[in-house]
Amino acid sequence: MEEEGVIMKINWITSVAAKIHATLKGFPYLPKRLIFLIDLLMVTLAFSISYWICYDLLHVKIAIDVFLFKLALCLSVTGFFFFIFKTYSGILRYSSFMDALRIFAALFLANTVLIGINKLLSIYYSHSILSWEGFFINFELAFSMIFFSRMVVKLLFDFARTSYSKKQESIPLLIYGTKPSNVGLAKLMINDEHLPYRIVGFISQDWDVANKHLINQPVYYRDTLFKDLSSVNAKAILINPEELERSEKQMIADKCLQYKIDLLSAPSIEAWKGNRQELKKVRIEDLLGRIPIQIDLESIEKNLNGKTVLITGAAGSIGSEIVRQVCRFEVGVLLICDIAESPLHELSLEIKDKFPMIRFVPIVGNVTNYDQMKLMFECYKPHYIYHAAAYKHVPLMEAHPCEAVMTNVLGSRNIVDLALFYHAEAFVMISTDKAVNPTNVMGASKRIAEIYVQSLSKYKTNDASCTTRIITTRFGNVLGSNGSVIPRFENQIKQGGPVTVTHPDIIRYFMTIPEACRLVLEAGNFGKGGEVFIFDMGESVKIKDLAEKMVRLSGLQPYKDIEIKFTGLRPGEKLHEELLYDKENVKPTHNRKIKIGSVREYDYQQVVVQLDQLIETARTCDKIEVVRLMKQIVPEYISQNSEYEKLDHK
């Protein structure tokens, strides 16, 4: 009987909420003038009560004509401050703390002015509007009545919306985190009637916050809740991937997969305010990404302000993101150079749409063409160069070592030489972890480019006329880049499999494209010249586990719904990538996630002779001789699973 009574009460509340919701849904917004008049009506009521209390306590008879004069004076002054602070401009159902603050300020100043007038009247005419106590009562009553009326309207709409709106078909959702950003996002969701979700609670890592309530919703302690997620009626968990470390996101994803609960990714509050958003299921990139590194944006902006910036390989994955980030600064001219015509055109259209104030010049050019690059430097004399142009795909470069040398080695040599000749402020080269103990042509070509750039920087150290800072950045695989493993796995899953992994034990380091580009900008900002900056990439990821998790995130079961097939290591591919040689050490920087590698030094004059021979041989397209010369320059280059293994000394 008791349960039936509870059910009847719940049904009654729901039916009442439904009627209120139906009534309020089409209720129009009150005009500003009407809100202004209602507020003045409440001021009238508050003043009348205050006036009556004061004079009744003194046993003085109230004269109507005098009362009306004082009331008119009070309304005039208060109405003036209402107009100044625009207390009537807000929508009542969305009243906020700032609305209350404006009302408080307007009433406080109005009563302060009235007290001043009251003082003058008492001096010159021996009359007063109210006593000191009367003004205090008047202020308190007026503020309470106006504020209370707005809260009643707000709570009425909130009650109708949260208690009924789409209650039957909405999806119960938990929000992970209790930070202001999480609470702010929850409020935006509550006000968005189009979302098919209703918030049923928050998850906190802090025991002190747990078992309390936020915006009328319970806060659950994470460790207790995750022991049995089925204890809460939730079908989805919303996280902000940028606020969580990789390990924590992985743990949440595993729990959601275990209990078959959707894991959703929240957009930023700024993006939400810009236009109505839809919550999307978490992608593997969200799980592998980490809390964004903090960089000195103010210093970077100061250095780039009004400068000419050149980005080679601008249409590629890394280059295009550097372009987007540089566009947020007030650069003088932005040169975007790439050999790929169509992607460069698409990037140009994007810049015009998103950054119309940026002056940019698209240049279809090849970094291997020295004369063309020199003409570009002669015309624009760039101050900052971010060199992202390179061939990066291991299997293709294994088959075409001459092209790898021409683009990755000669191209880098051309750009850094021109940067020095035209006295650029900084040259930043983007390298790769595959340059460390290379097992393939691509990695070896990037290592040779590193050697040339670093030896040149050392050679010019004692040259007073050389002011160009030459800097190298080295990082691992980039999530979502063109031709990377994740887009390939996504396509294979969509096609029903199989998902192909080269080896069950292969592991890689991953970082997001924005992370990589922040590193590049930071390196170009505080590097003094000659450094190799290395990004702390955290823990490595086993590609087999990555494939399995992507299958599960798509709602399928690996090896059951989608086959995972191991195809064997590709030519030049190794199981483990490295960021440093065993003999190299690292030094800390002001940013704990960026280190400086103490790389081995090479004699510039000797390197030049070796590179001249290598490049001339590459022009002949003799790939065996090219690889042999590469192995002479980089003795630690030992081929794996490649036709070039025969060139290694056994």
C-alpha positions in Angstrom: 0.0 0.0 0.0 2.8 2.4 0.9 4.5 1.8 -2.5 1.2 2.4 -4.3 0.9 5.7 -2.4 4.4 6.7 -3.5 3.6 5.8 -7.1 0.4 7.8 -7.0 2.3 10.8 -5.7 4.9 10.5 -8.4 2.2 10.2 -11.1 0.4 13.2 -9.7 3.6 15.3 -9.7 4.3 14.3 -13.3 0.8 15.1 -14.4 0.9 18.5 -12.7 4.3 19.2 -14.3 2.9 18.1 -17.7 0.0 20.6 -17.3 2.4 23.4 -16.2 4.8 22.5 -19.1 2.0 22.6 -21.6 0.8 26.0 -20.3 4.3 27.5 -20.1 5.7 26.1 -23.3 3.9 28.6 -25.5 4.0 31.4 -22.9 5.5 34.5 -24.6 8.4 36.4 -23.2 7.2 39.5 -21.2 8.0 42.8 -22.8 10.6 45.0 -21.2 8.2 47.8 -20.5 5.9 45.4 -18.6 8.7 44.0 -16.5 9.7 47.6 -15.7 6.2 48.5 -14.6 5.9 45.3 -12.5 9.2 46.1 -10.7 7.9 49.7 -10.0 4.6 48.2 -8.7 6.7 46.1 -6.2 8.7 49.2 -5.3 5.4 50.9 -4.6 4.2 48.1 -2.4 7.5 47.9 -0.5 7.6 51.7 0.0 3.9 51.7 1.2 4.6 49.0 3.8 7.8 50.7 5.0 6.0 54.0 5.2 3.1 52.5 7.1 5.4 50.7 9.6 7.4 53.8 10.3 4.5 56.1 10.9 2.4 53.5 12.7 5.2 53.0 15.2 5.3 56.8 15.8 1.4 56.9 16.0 1.4 59.7 13.4 -1.6 60.0 11.1 -0.6 59.4 7.4 -1.5 62.3 5.1 -2.4 60.9 1.7 -1.2 63.9 -0.4 2.2 63.9 1.4 2.5 60.1 1.0 1.7 60.3 -2.7 4.4 63.0 -3.2 7.0 60.9 -1.4 6.0 57.8 -3.3 6.3 59.7 -6.6 9.8 60.8 -5.5 10.8 57.3 -4.6 9.5 55.8 -7.9 11.2 58.5 -10.0 14.6 57.9 -8.4 14.3 54.1 -8.3 13.0 54.1 -11.9 15.9 56.2 -13.0 18.4 53.6 -11.6 16.4 50.7 -13.0 16.8 52.4 -16.4 20.6 52.9 -15.8 21.2 49.3 -14.8 18.6 47.9 -17.3 17.2 45.6 -14.7 14.2 44.9 -16.9 16.2 43.7 -19.9 16.6 40.1 -18.8 14.2 37.2 -19.6 12.6 36.3 -16.3 12.7 32.5 -16.8 16.5 32.7 -17.4 17.3 35.0 -14.5 20.8 34.7 -13.2 23.1 36.0 -10.4 24.1 38.9 -12.6 20.4 40.0 -12.8 20.1 39.9 -9.0 23.3 41.9 -8.7 22.0 44.6 -11.1 18.7 44.8 -9.1 20.7 45.0 -5.8 22.9 47.8 -7.2 20.0 49.8 -8.6 18.0 49.6 -5.4 21.0 50.4 -3.2 22.0 53.5 -5.2 18.4 54.6 -5.4 18.0 54.4 -1.6 21.3 56.1 -1.1 20.1 59.0 -3.2 16.8 59.1 -1.4 18.7 59.3 1.9 20.5 62.3 0.6 17.3 64.0 -0.5 15.8 63.0 2.9 18.7 64.8 4.6 18.2 68.0 2.6 14.4 68.0 3.3 15.0 67.6 7.0 17.4 70.5 7.1 15.5 73.0 4.9 11.8 72.0 5.3 11.8 70.0 8.6 10.3 67.1 6.8 11.6 63.6 5.9 10.7 60.9 3.5 11.5 58.0 5.9 13.5 57.3 8.9 16.9 55.5 8.6 15.1 52.3 9.7 12.4 53.0 7.1 14.9 53.2 4.3 16.5 49.9 5.4 13.1 48.2 5.5 12.2 49.7 2.1 15.5 48.4 0.5 15.1 44.9 2.0 11.5 44.6 1.0 11.9 45.9 -2.5 14.9 43.7 -3.3 13.3 40.6 -1.7 10.0 41.1 -3.6 11.6 41.7 -7.0 14.2 38.9 -6.6 11.6 36.5 -5.3 9.2 37.1 -8.2 12.0 36.3 -10.7 13.0 33.2 -8.8 9.4 32.0 -8.7 9.2 32.4 -12.5 12.6 30.7 -13.0 11.8 27.8 -10.7 8.4 27.3 -12.3 9.9 27.0 -15.8 12.8 24.8 -14.5 10.4 22.5 -12.7 8.2 22.1 -15.7 11.2 21.5 -18.0 13.1 19.1 -15.8 10.1 17.2 -14.4 8.2 16.6 -17.6 9.9 17.7 -20.8 10.8 14.6 -22.7 10.9 12.7 -19.4 9.5 9.5 -20.9 11.8 9.2 -23.9 14.9 11.0 -22.6 18.1 9.2 -21.8 19.3 9.4 -18.2 22.9 10.8 -18.1 25.6 11.3 -15.6 28.2 14.1 -15.9 31.7 13.2 -14.9 33.3 15.9 -12.8 32.1 18.7 -10.6 34.2 21.6 -11.8 32.5 24.9 -12.7 32.9 23.9 -16.4 30.9 20.7 -15.7 28.2 22.5 -13.8 28.0 25.2 -16.4 27.6 22.6 -19.1 24.9 20.9 -17.1 22.9 24.2 -16.9 23.2 24.6 -20.7 21.9 21.1 -21.2 19.0 21.7 -18.9 18.0 24.8 -20.9 18.2 22.9 -24.2 14.9 21.2 -24.7 16.1 19.6 -28.0 18.7 17.3 -26.3 17.3 13.8 -25.7 19.1 13.6 -22.3 18.2 14.4 -18.7 20.8 14.7 -16.0 20.5 12.3 -13.2 23.7 13.1 -11.3 27.4 14.0 -11.2 30.4 11.8 -10.6 33.2 13.2 -8.4 36.7 12.0 -7.5 36.6 14.0 -4.3 35.0 12.3 -1.3 34.2 15.7 0.3 32.0 16.6 -2.7 30.3 13.2 -2.9 26.9 12.6 -1.4 25.9 16.2 -1.8 23.8 17.9 -4.5 24.5 20.1 -7.5 21.7 21.9 -9.2 19.3 19.5 -7.5 21.1 16.4 -8.7 23.0 13.9 -6.5 26.8 13.7 -6.6 28.2 10.1 -6.6 31.7 9.1 -5.4 33.5 7.7 -8.4 35.3 4.7 -6.7 32.1 3.6 -5.0 29.9 4.1 -8.1 32.3 2.3 -10.5 32.1 -0.9 -8.4 28.6 -1.3 -9.7 27.4 1.2 -12.3 24.2 -0.7 -12.7 23.1 0.6 -9.3 22.4 4.0 -10.9 19.7 4.3 -13.6 22.0 5.9 -16.2 22.4 5.0 -19.9 25.2 7.5 -20.7 28.2 9.3 -19.1 29.3 12.6 -20.3 33.0 13.6 -20.0 35.1 16.5 -21.1 38.2 14.7 -22.7 40.4 17.8 -22.5 40.1 17.9 -18.6 41.1 14.3 -18.0 44.4 12.4 -18.2 44.7 9.6 -20.7 44.7 6.8 -18.0 41.5 8.2 -16.4 39.7 8.3 -19.7 40.7 4.7 -20.5 39.4 3.6 -17.1 36.0 5.3 -17.7 35.7 3.9 -21.2 36.4 0.4 -19.9 33.7 0.7 -17.2 31.2 2.0 -19.8 32.0 -0.9 -22.1 31.6 -3.3 -19.3 28.2 -2.0 -18.3 27.1 -1.2 -21.9 26.7 2.5 -21.1 27.3 5.1 -23.8 30.4 7.4 -23.2 29.8 10.8 -24.6 32.2 13.7 -25.3 31.2 17.2 -24.3 31.9 20.2 -26.5 33.4 23.3 -24.9 31.0 25.8 -23.3 32.2 28.4 -25.8 31.3 26.1 -28.7 27.9 25.3 -27.1 27.1 29.0 -26.7 28.0 29.6 -30.3 25.3 27.2 -31.7 23.3 24.3 -30.4 25.4 21.2 -30.0 24.7 17.5 -30.2 26.6 15.2 -27.8 28.7 12.7 -29.7 30.0 9.4 -28.6 33.6 9.4 -27.5 36.1 8.6 -30.3 39.4 6.8 -29.8 41.2 10.1 -30.3 39.4 11.5 -27.3 40.7 8.6 -25.1 44.3 8.8 -26.4 44.5 12.6 -26.1 45.6 14.2 -22.9 45.1 17.4 -21.0 46.5 20.1 -23.4 49.9 21.3 -22.6 50.1 24.9 -21.4 52.2 27.2 -23.5 53.1 30.9 -23.2 50.6 32.2 -25.6 51.3 35.8 -24.6 55.0 35.5 -25.4 54.4 33.7 -28.7 51.9 36.4 -29.7 54.4 39.1 -28.9 57.1 37.4 -30.9 54.9 36.8 -34.0 53.0 40.1 -33.9 53.4 41.9 -37.2 56.0 39.3 -38.5 56.0 37.4 -41.7 55.6 33.7 -41.0 56.3 30.9 -43.5 54.9 27.4 -43.1 56.1 24.7 -45.5 53.9 21.6 -46.0 51.1 23.9 -44.9 48.4 21.8 -46.4 49.4 18.6 -44.5 48.0 17.4 -41.1 50.6 19.2 -39.0 51.2 22.2 -41.3 47.5 23.0 -41.6 47.0 23.0 -37.8 50.1 25.2 -37.3 48.4 27.6 -39.8 45.2 27.6 -37.8 47.0 28.3 -34.6 49.2 31.0 -36.1 46.1 32.7 -37.6 44.9 33.4 -34.0 47.9 35.8 -33.7 48.2 39.2 -35.4 50.9 38.2 -37.8 51.9 40.6 -40.6 51.9 38.1 -43.5 51.3 34.4 -43.5 52.9 32.4 -46.2 51.4 28.9 -46.7 53.6 26.8 -49.1 52.8 23.3 -50.3 53.2 21.2 -53.5 49.7 19.8 -53.1 47.4 22.2 -55.0 43.9 21.0 -54.0 44.5 20.7 -50.3 46.3 24.1 -50.4 43.2 25.6 -52.1 40.9 24.1 -49.5 43.1 25.6 -46.7 43.0 29.0 -48.4 39.2 28.9 -48.4 39.1 27.9 -44.7 41.4 30.8 -43.8 39.2 33.3 -45.7 36.1 32.0 -43.9 37.4 31.7 -40.4 40.2 34.3 -40.3 39.1 37.1 -42.7 41.5 39.6 -41.1 44.6 37.5 -41.8 46.7 38.6 -44.7 48.0 35.3 -46.3 49.7 34.2 -49.5 49.2 30.7 -50.8 52.3 29.4 -52.7 52.3 26.3 -54.8 55.9 25.3 -54.4 58.3 22.4 -54.0 60.9 22.7 -51.2 63.4 20.8 -53.4 63.3 23.6 -56.0 66.0 25.9 -54.6 65.5 28.7 -57.1 61.7 28.9 -56.4 62.2 28.9 -52.7 64.9 31.6 -53.0 62.5 33.7 -55.0 59.9 33.3 -52.3 62.4 34.3 -49.5 63.6 37.2 -51.6 60.1 38.6 -52.1 58.8 38.1 -48.5 61.8 37.7 -46.2 60.0 35.6 -43.6 61.0 36.1 -40.0 59.7 32.7 -38.7 59.8 29.5 -40.6 58.0 26.3 -39.5 59.3 23.5 -41.8 56.6 20.8 -41.9 57.1 19.7 -45.5 58.2 16.1 -45.7 57.4 12.6 -46.9 56.3 10.5 -43.9 54.8 7.1 -45.0 57.3 4.4 -44.2 56.3 1.7 -46.8 56.2 4.3 -49.7 59.6 5.8 -48.8 61.0 2.3 -48.4 60.1 1.8 -52.1 61.3 5.3 -53.1 64.4 6.2 -51.1 65.6 8.7 -53.7 62.4 10.8 -53.3 62.8 10.6 -49.5 66.3 12.0 -49.8 65.2 14.8 -52.2 62.3 16.0 -50.1 63.3 15.3 -46.5 67.0 16.0 -46.8 67.5 18.4 -49.7 64.2 20.2 -49.0 65.2 20.8 -45.3 68.7 21.9 -46.4 67.3 24.4 -48.9 64.9 26.0 -46.4 67.4 26.2 -43.5 70.1 27.6 -45.8 67.8 30.3 -47.1 66.6 31.1 -43.6 70.2 31.8 -42.6 70.9 33.8 -45.8 67.9 36.0 -45.4 68.5 36.4 -41.6 65.2 34.9 -40.4 64.7 35.1 -36.7 63.9 31.4 -36.2 63.8 28.1 -38.2 61.9 25.2 -36.6 62.2 21.8 -38.2 59.6 19.1 -37.5 61.2 15.7 -37.1 59.9 12.3 -35.9 60.6 9.5 -33.4 61.4 7.3 -36.4 64.7 9.2 -36.8 65.9 7.5 -33.6 67.8 4.3 -34.3 66.1 4.2 -37.7 65.1 0.9 -39.3 63.6 2.4 -42.5 64.4 5.0 -45.2 61.9 7.5 -44.0 63.4 7.6 -40.5 66.9 7.7 -41.8 66.2 10.6 -44.1 64.7 12.6 -41.2 67.7 11.8 -39.1 70.1 13.0 -41.8 68.0 16.2 -42.0 68.4 16.6 -38.2 72.1 16.0 -38.5 72.5 18.8 -41.1 70.3 21.2 -39.3 72.1 20.7 -35.9 75.6 20.7 -37.4 74.8 23.9 -39.2 73.5 25.5 -36.0 76.7 24.6 -34.2 78.9 25.8 -37.1 77.2 29.2 -37.0 77.4 29.5 -33.2 80.5 31.7 -33.3 79.4 33.7 -36.3 78.2 37.1 -34.9 76.4 37.9 -38.2 74.2 34.8 -37.8 71.1 35.7 -35.6 68.8 32.8 -36.8 67.8 30.4 -34.1 67.8 26.8 -35.6 65.5 24.5 -33.7 64.4 20.9 -34.1 61.2 19.3 -32.6 60.8 15.5 -32.4 57.6 13.7 -31.6 55.7 10.5 -32.3 52.6 9.5 -34.2 49.9 12.0 -34.6 46.3 11.1 -34.1 44.0 11.6 -37.1 46.7 12.7 -39.5 46.4 11.8 -43.1 47.0 8.1 -43.7 47.4 7.3 -40.0 46.2 4.1 -38.4 43.0 5.4 -36.7 41.2 6.6 -39.9 42.2 3.3 -41.5 40.7 1.2 -38.6 37.5 3.3 -38.7 37.0 2.6 -42.4 37.7 -1.1 -41.9 35.2 -1.3 -39.1 32.6 0.5 -41.2 33.1 -2.0 -44.0 32.6 -4.9 -41.6 36.3 -5.8 -41.2 38.7 -7.3 -41.0 40.8 -4.8 -39.0 44.4 -5.3 -40.1 47.3 -5.0 -37.5 50.8 -5.7 -38.6 51.9 -7.4 -35.4 50.3 -8.3 -32.1 53.1 -6.8 -30.1 53.7 -3.5 -32.0 53.4 -0.4 -29.9 53.4 3.3 -30.6 53.4 6.7 -28.9 50.5 9.0 -29.8 49.7 12.6 -29.5 47.0 14.9 -30.9 47.6 17.3 -33.8 47.0 20.4 -31.6 49.5 19.0 -29.0 52.1 18.6 -31.7 51.6 22.1 -33.0 51.7 23.7 -29.6 55.1 22.0 -29.1 56.3 23.5 -32.4 55.1 27.0 -31.5 56.6 26.8 -28.0 59.9 25.5 -29.4 60.1 28.4 -31.9 59.3 30.8 -29.1 61.8 29.9 -26.3 64.5 27.9 -28.2 67.9 29.6 -28.2 69.1 27.6 -31.2 70.7 24.2 -31.6 68.2 22.3 -29.4 66.2 19.2 -30.2 62.9 19.6 -28.3 61.2 16.3 -27.3 57.6 16.1 -26.1 56.7 13.9 -23.1 54.3 11.6 -24.9 53.3 9.6 -21.9 52.7 5.8 -22.1 52.9 3.9 -25.3 49.8 2.2 -26.8 49.7 -1.3 -28.1 48.1 -1.2 -31.6 46.3 -4.5 -31.0 44.6 -3.0 -27.9 43.8 0.1 -29.9 42.0 -1.9 -32.6 40.1 -3.9 -30.0 38.9 -0.8 -28.2 37.8 0.9 -31.4 35.7 -2.1 -32.3 34.1 -2.1 -28.9 33.4 1.7 -29.1 31.6 1.1 -32.3 29.2 -1.3 -30.4 30.7 -4.5 -31.7 32.8 -7.3 -30.3 36.4 -7.9 -31.6 37.1 -11.4 -33.0 33.3 -12.1 -33.0 31.6 -9.3 -35.0 34.8 -7.9 -36.4 37.9 -9.9 -37.1 41.3 -8.6 -36.3 43.9 -9.9 -38.7 47.7 -9.8 -38.2 49.5 -9.2 -41.5 53.1 -9.0 -40.5 55.5 -6.1 -40.1 55.9 -4.0 -43.2 59.2 -3.2 -44.8 61.2 -1.0 -42.5 58.7 -1.1 -39.7 59.8 -1.8 -36.1 57.9 -2.9 -33.0 58.9 -0.1 -30.7 59.5 3.6 -31.5 61.9 5.7 -29.5 62.3 9.4 -28.9 66.0 9.3 -27.8 69.1 7.3 -28.5 70.4 5.3 -25.5 73.4 7.6 -25.4 71.3 10.8 -25.4 70.2 12.5 -22.2 67.4 15.0 -21.7 67.3 18.3 -19.9 64.2 19.9 -18.4 62.6 23.2 -19.6 60.2 25.6 -18.0 57.4 23.4 -19.4 57.4 20.0 -17.7 56.1 18.2 -20.8 58.9 19.5 -23.0 62.5 18.3 -22.7 65.7 19.1 -24.5 67.6 16.2 -26.0 71.4 16.3 -25.7 72.0 14.9 -29.2 75.3 13.8 -30.6 77.2 16.5 -32.5 78.6 16.3 -36.0 81.2 18.3 -38.0 79.4 20.6 -40.4 82.1 20.5 -43.2 82.1 16.7 -43.2 78.3 16.5 -43.2 78.1 18.9 -46.2 80.5 16.6 -48.2 78.4 13.5 -47.4 75.1 15.3 -48.2 76.4 16.5 -51.6 77.3 13.0 -52.5 74.0 11.6 -51.2 71.8 14.2 -53.1 73.7 13.8 -56.4 73.2 10.0 -56.1 69.5 10.5 -55.4 69.2 12.4 -58.6 70.3 9.3 -60.5 67.5 7.3 -58.9 70.0 4.5 -57.8 68.1 3.5 -54.7 70.6 0.8 -53.6 73.5 3.2 -53.7 71.4 5.9 -52.0 70.5 3.6 -49.1 74.2 2.5 -48.8 75.2 6.2 -48.5 72.5 6.8 -45.9 73.8 4.0 -43.8 77.3 5.5 -43.9 76.0 8.8 -42.7 73.7 7.2 -40.0 75.6 4.0 -38.9 72.8 3.1 -36.5 70.4 2.8 -39.4 69.8 -1.0 -39.5 67.1 -2.1 -41.9 64.3 -4.4 -40.7 62.2 -6.6 -42.9 63.6 -4.8 -46.0 65.5 -5.5 -49.2 68.2 -3.2 -47.8 69.2 -5.6 -45.0 71.9 -6.9 -47.3 73.7 -3.5 -47.0 74.0 -3.8 -43.3 77.3 -5.0 -41.8 76.8 -8.4 -40.2 
